[in-house]
Amino acid sequence: MKIAVLKEQAPGERRVAAVPETVKKFVGLGATVAVEAGAGIAASVPDQSYAEAGAAVGDRASVVANADILLGVQGPDPASLAGIKQGAWLVAGLNPFGERARVDAYAALGAEAMAMEFMPRITRAQSMDILSSQSNLAGYKAVLDAAAEYGRAFPMMMTAAGTVSAARLFVMGVGVAGLQAIATARRLGAQVSATDVRAATKEQILSLGAKPIFVENVAGIEGEGSGGYATEMSDEYKAAQAELVSSHIAKQDIVITTALIPGRPAPRLISAAQVASMKPGSVIVDLAVEAGGNVEGAVAGEVVEVGGVRIVGHRNVASRLAADASALFARNLFNFLSAFWDKDSGRPVLADGDEIGDAVRLTRGGQVVNARLLSA
């Protein structure tokens, strides 16, 4: 069983799909591991560290040759996988809805592509969930990015020269990223409030010491979709939420938006008029900018200023914490593969009908087989 670790090709991607810790664990299972030269450099993992962990280091052709499993952070260019072993597993974040043509190309190559972002949110899959591990870091980094752009202090400070008021920070979307943003902002001393379309998050917001901002007595307040994700809300709810949020946003110094709906463009949470209502010097961080953005005027990969309000739209935020993001991502991949490892055959075996396998498997036998893609 040969496991190949690919160097990422996507612009700005600094993460790597395996770290020395997981290489050692794979070797302990009886696998051989080959790492593409330079794969971990941007994540502060030199080639020598992989070699010391028991991996062979080489160019892409030698690493891919005869590999049974290929590991990546983002989906590799199919052209770079020419000649891969038929039936080889490709395990990575594959962006199936956004890169459907690439998924079709993986099928044509004979690869069995596994999209880790399709991992079901069930108890036994929690340790395999790349969306949660990476969103956790993104929520933390979003607050640091906001602090870097904000021209004032976060905590209240009482000095001989007078009092500095605490920054008022509002989190929109209380998933994994939003919860970490709340916790981080609270640690920095901000006065934090938050909202979400899912009523169940109100208790979570309170537990972190933040103030919940919720629409009450309007149809659609539950907002709970499959797998714990938010779902599209009723027009009545959207109108009531817009009115409530507009009055609240105007009083905030910082807003962080995190709302995503799988397989669909990010919902628009903040309009240009709401941006204009904020004080000059305020900051908005849009963590959904790559999916179309929660904020009108946000630009992917840029920090723009609109009427004195800075709108932060960094791409691939987790990658900006490459070392920690890689360590967590690598453990997610190891936890997935090791959970299905068959000692007798010396490889992972993912049976048909398994809830996890059926969710993440995109291609097999030259065909796209994933139900979510086939029904899209």
C-alpha positions in Angstrom: 0.0 0.0 0.0 1.6 3.2 -1.2 0.3 6.6 -0.1 1.4 9.6 -2.0 1.4 13.2 -0.6 1.0 15.8 -3.3 2.5 19.3 -3.3 -0.4 21.8 -3.7 -0.7 23.5 -7.1 -3.5 26.1 -6.3 -2.3 29.7 -6.1 -1.8 30.8 -2.5 -2.3 27.4 -1.0 0.2 26.9 1.8 -1.2 23.8 3.4 -0.1 20.2 3.0 -2.1 17.0 3.4 0.3 15.1 5.6 2.7 16.1 8.4 5.5 14.0 9.9 3.2 12.9 12.7 0.7 11.3 10.3 3.4 9.9 8.0 4.7 7.9 11.1 1.2 6.7 11.8 0.7 5.5 8.2 4.0 3.7 8.3 2.9 2.2 11.6 -0.1 0.7 9.7 2.2 -0.9 7.3 1.9 1.6 4.4 4.8 3.1 2.5 4.6 6.9 2.1 6.0 9.1 -0.7 6.0 12.9 -0.4 6.4 15.2 -3.3 9.5 17.4 -2.8 8.7 20.8 -1.3 5.2 19.8 -0.4 5.5 21.0 3.2 7.8 24.0 2.9 5.1 26.6 3.0 3.7 24.9 6.2 7.1 24.9 7.9 7.7 21.2 7.2 11.0 20.6 5.3 11.6 17.6 3.2 14.1 16.3 5.8 11.4 16.0 8.4 9.3 13.8 6.1 12.4 11.6 5.4 13.0 11.3 9.1 9.4 10.2 9.6 9.9 7.3 7.2 8.7 8.8 3.9 10.5 8.8 0.5 10.8 12.2 -1.0 10.8 12.7 -4.8 9.3 14.5 -7.8 5.6 14.2 -8.7 6.0 11.5 -11.3 7.9 9.2 -8.9 5.5 9.9 -6.0 2.3 9.3 -8.1 3.6 6.2 -9.8 1.9 3.1 -8.5 0.3 5.0 -5.6 -2.8 3.4 -4.2 -3.9 6.5 -2.3 -3.1 10.1 -3.2 -3.6 12.8 -0.5 -4.1 16.5 -1.2 -5.6 19.6 0.4 -7.2 20.9 -2.8 -8.0 18.8 -5.9 -4.9 18.5 -8.1 -4.9 19.3 -11.8 -6.1 16.0 -13.5 -3.4 16.5 -16.2 -0.7 16.1 -13.4 -2.1 12.7 -12.5 -1.7 11.1 -16.0 -0.8 7.4 -15.6 -2.1 6.9 -12.1 -3.1 3.5 -11.0 -6.6 2.4 -12.0 -8.8 2.6 -8.9 -6.4 4.7 -6.9 -8.1 6.8 -4.2 -7.8 10.6 -4.4 -8.6 12.0 -1.0 -8.7 15.8 -0.7 -11.0 18.8 -0.6 -12.3 18.6 -4.1 -14.9 21.4 -4.3 -17.3 19.1 -6.2 -20.0 21.7 -7.0 -17.6 24.4 -8.0 -15.2 22.1 -10.0 -17.6 19.5 -11.6 -15.5 19.3 -14.8 -12.5 18.3 -12.7 -14.5 15.6 -11.0 -15.5 14.2 -14.4 -11.8 14.2 -15.3 -10.9 12.2 -12.2 -13.6 9.7 -13.2 -12.1 9.5 -16.7 -8.7 8.8 -15.2 -10.1 5.8 -13.3 -9.6 7.4 -9.9 -11.9 6.8 -7.0 -12.2 10.5 -5.8 -13.2 11.1 -2.2 -14.4 14.6 -1.3 -13.6 15.3 2.3 -15.9 18.3 2.5 -18.8 15.9 1.9 -18.1 14.2 5.2 -21.4 13.7 7.0 -21.8 15.5 10.3 -22.3 12.5 12.4 -20.6 11.5 15.7 -18.2 8.9 14.3 -17.1 11.3 11.5 -16.3 14.3 13.7 -12.6 13.6 13.8 -12.6 13.4 10.0 -14.4 16.7 9.3 -12.1 19.0 7.4 -14.7 21.8 7.2 -14.9 22.0 11.0 -11.1 21.9 11.6 -10.4 24.5 9.0 -13.3 26.7 9.9 -12.2 26.8 13.5 -8.9 28.3 12.5 -10.6 30.6 10.0 -12.9 32.0 12.7 -9.9 32.7 14.9 -7.9 34.3 12.1 -10.8 36.5 11.0 -10.8 38.2 14.4 -7.0 38.8 14.1 -7.5 40.2 10.6 -10.2 42.5 11.9 -7.9 43.7 14.8 -5.1 44.4 12.3 -7.4 46.6 10.1 -9.2 48.3 13.0 -7.4 51.4 14.1 -8.4 51.2 17.8 -8.0 48.8 20.7 -10.3 45.8 21.4 -10.5 45.8 25.2 -11.8 48.6 27.4 -8.8 50.4 29.0 -9.0 52.7 32.0 -6.0 55.0 32.0 -4.9 58.2 33.7 -5.6 59.9 30.4 -9.2 58.6 30.2 -11.1 55.5 29.3 -10.8 53.6 26.0 -14.2 51.9 25.1 -14.3 48.3 24.2 -14.8 47.5 20.5 -18.2 46.3 19.6 -18.0 43.2 17.4 -20.9 41.4 15.7 -20.7 37.9 14.3 -23.2 36.8 11.7 -23.4 33.0 11.3 -22.7 30.9 14.4 -21.2 27.7 13.0 -17.8 26.5 13.8 -16.1 29.6 12.5 -18.6 31.9 14.1 -18.2 30.3 17.5 -14.4 30.5 17.4 -14.7 34.2 16.3 -16.9 34.9 19.3 -14.5 33.2 21.7 -11.5 34.9 20.2 -13.0 38.3 20.2 -14.1 37.8 23.8 -10.6 36.9 24.8 -9.3 40.1 23.2 -11.8 42.1 25.3 -14.4 43.1 22.7 -18.1 43.5 23.5 -19.5 40.7 21.3 -22.9 40.0 19.9 -24.0 37.4 17.3 -26.9 36.1 15.2 -27.8 33.1 13.2 -30.9 31.7 11.5 -30.8 28.6 13.6 -32.6 29.1 16.9 -30.5 26.4 18.6 -27.4 28.6 18.4 -28.8 31.1 20.9 -27.7 29.0 23.8 -24.2 28.6 22.3 -23.9 32.3 21.9 -24.9 32.9 25.5 -22.5 30.2 26.7 -19.6 32.1 25.3 -20.6 35.4 27.0 -21.9 37.1 23.9 -25.3 38.7 23.3 -27.7 36.9 20.9 -29.4 39.1 18.3 -32.4 37.1 17.0 -35.7 37.8 15.1 -38.6 36.6 17.3 -42.1 35.4 16.4 -41.5 35.0 12.7 -42.0 31.8 10.7 -38.8 30.1 9.8 -36.8 30.9 12.9 -35.5 27.3 13.2 -33.4 27.5 10.1 -31.8 24.1 10.7 -30.9 22.2 7.5 -29.5 18.7 7.1 -26.3 17.9 8.9 -26.5 21.0 11.2 -26.0 23.5 8.3 -28.2 26.5 7.9 -30.9 26.4 5.3 -32.5 29.0 3.1 -35.0 31.2 5.1 -38.5 32.4 4.3 -39.0 35.9 2.7 -40.8 37.0 5.9 -37.9 36.0 8.0 -35.4 37.6 5.7 -37.3 40.9 5.8 -37.5 40.9 9.6 -33.9 39.9 10.0 -32.7 42.7 7.6 -34.6 45.3 9.7 -33.2 44.0 13.0 -29.7 43.6 11.7 -29.6 47.0 10.0 -30.2 48.8 13.3 -27.6 46.7 15.0 -24.9 46.9 12.4 -25.0 50.7 12.5 -23.8 50.6 16.1 -20.9 48.1 15.5 -17.2 48.7 15.1 -16.5 45.3 13.5 -18.7 42.7 11.8 -17.6 39.2 10.8 -19.8 37.2 8.5 -19.5 33.4 8.1 -22.7 32.2 6.5 -22.5 29.4 3.9 -25.1 27.1 2.4 -23.5 23.9 0.8 -23.8 23.8 -2.9 -25.3 27.3 -3.2 -23.9 30.8 -3.4 -23.3 32.4 0.0 -26.4 34.3 1.2 -26.2 38.1 1.1 -26.3 39.4 4.7 -25.0 42.9 4.5 -26.1 45.4 1.8 -24.3 48.4 0.5 -26.7 50.6 2.5 -25.9 48.7 5.7 -22.2 49.2 5.0 -22.8 52.9 4.5 -24.6 53.1 7.9 -21.4 52.1 9.7 -19.0 54.6 11.2 -15.8 55.5 9.3 -13.0 53.2 10.6 -15.3 50.2 11.0 -14.2 46.8 9.7 -16.1 44.0 8.0 -14.5 40.5 7.5 -16.3 38.4 4.9 -15.3 34.7 5.4 -17.7 33.6 2.7 -16.2 35.9 0.0 -15.0 33.0 -2.2 -18.5 31.6 -2.3 -20.0 34.9 -3.6 -19.7 36.8 -0.4 -22.1 37.7 2.4 -21.2 41.4 2.0 -22.1 43.6 -0.9 -18.9 45.2 -2.1 -16.6 42.5 -0.8 -13.8 41.5 -3.3 -12.2 38.1 -3.1 -8.5 38.4 -2.3 -8.7 42.1 -1.4 -9.2 44.6 1.4 -11.4 47.4 0.0 -12.5 50.6 1.6 -16.1 51.8 1.0 -17.1 55.1 2.6 -14.4 54.7 5.3 -15.4 51.1 6.1 -12.8 48.5 5.4 -14.2 45.2 3.9 -11.7 42.3 4.3 -12.0 39.5 1.7 -9.0 37.3 2.2 -9.0 34.0 0.3 -8.4 30.6 1.9 -8.1 32.0 5.4 -7.1 28.7 7.0 -4.1 28.5 4.7 -2.8 31.7 6.3 -2.2 29.6 9.4 -0.6 26.9 7.3 1.3 25.0 10.0 -1.7 24.4 12.3 -4.1 24.1 9.5 -2.0 21.4 7.9 -1.6 19.5 11.2 -5.4 19.4 11.7 -6.2 18.6 8.0 -3.6 15.8 8.0 -5.1 14.3 11.2 -8.6 14.5 9.5 -7.3 12.5 6.6 -5.5 9.9 8.8 -8.5 9.5 11.0 -10.6 8.8 7.9 -8.3 6.3 6.3 -7.3 4.5 9.6 -11.0 4.1 10.6 -11.5 1.8 7.6 -8.1 0.2 7.6 -8.3 -3.6 7.2 -5.2 -5.3 8.8 -5.5 -8.4 6.8 -5.4 -6.7 3.4 -3.2 -3.8 4.6 -5.4 -1.1 3.2 -8.6 0.8 3.9 -11.8 -0.9 2.8 -14.9 1.3 2.3 -17.9 -0.9 1.9 -20.9 0.1 -0.2 -23.8 1.2 2.0 -21.5 2.8 4.6 -22.8 6.3 5.5 -19.4 7.9 5.3 -18.3 6.2 2.2 -21.4 6.9 0.3 -21.2 10.5 1.3 -17.6 11.2 0.3 -17.1 9.0 -2.7 -17.5 11.0 -5.9 -16.3 8.6 -8.6 -15.7 4.9 -9.2 -15.2 2.7 -12.2 -15.0 5.6 -14.6 -18.3 7.1 -13.5 -19.5 9.9 -11.2 -21.5 8.0 -8.5 -22.2 10.6 -5.8 -25.9 11.1 -5.2 -25.5 14.8 -4.4 -23.7 15.5 -7.6 -26.1 13.4 -9.7 -29.1 15.2 -8.4 -27.5 18.7 -8.6 
